[in-house]
Amino acid sequence: MNSLNLALVEDDPEVRGLLGGYLGRQPGLNLVLACASAEQFLAELPDALPPDVVLLDLGLPGMSGLEALPLIKQRLPQADVIVQTVFEDPDRIYLALSRGASGYLLKSTPLAQLPQAIREVASGGSTLSPSVARRVLAHFKPGPVQHPTLLSPREQQVFEALVDGLADKEIAQRLDLGLETVHTYVKNVYHKLHVSGRIELLSRAARGQL
């Protein structure tokens, strides 16, 4: 497994220490920078070991995470930014995603889930807390959408579950399917609807584009 360089921007010293200590001990993760502010991060960004993934808090002192996101993407166009925050209002979520975030996780996300989320994003995927997806779709979701010429009946059910903000395990429970079978259906839905992943699917569904 290739090692991923990781950076952390979090103003709470206890949270920063907990996250940095835990993630820095995970196989394949290399913590190269842990900062208390966006300004510090941009000033201390290492040239020799630029991060592949940045965990970014939104409620920072000085420059907010939302303000910092475009600057981080400008400095690190190849890096992925995962927002990690207590805020889950739809407007803030969409601002973060539109400014280049590859994921949006709540701080209630268990530590044990973070390494896999980081690896998924670094491999080209995306990550959203299930409750974040539900809040977005509850606020923006248009009426039910049917794709009779594109999706099979089961794929349509999986699509509707994705739009409802369910995680793969919850889809498996709803439809009484195995988790690997759900993974296959999800990939088929993405392929047939020409979306790159869950974030694009939710964003386009919320705008009535699917």
Secondary structure, DSSP 4 states (H G I P E B T S, - for coil): ---EEEEEE-S-HHHHHHHHHHHHTSTTEEEEEEESSHHHHHHH--SSS--SEEEE-SS-SSS-HHHHHHHHHHH-TT-EEEEEES---HHHHHHHHHTTEEEEEETTS-GGGHHHHHHHHHTT--EE-HHHHHHHHHHH--S----TTTS-HHHHHHHHHHHTT--HHHHHHHHT--HHHHHHHHHHHHHHHT-SSHHHHHHHHHTT--
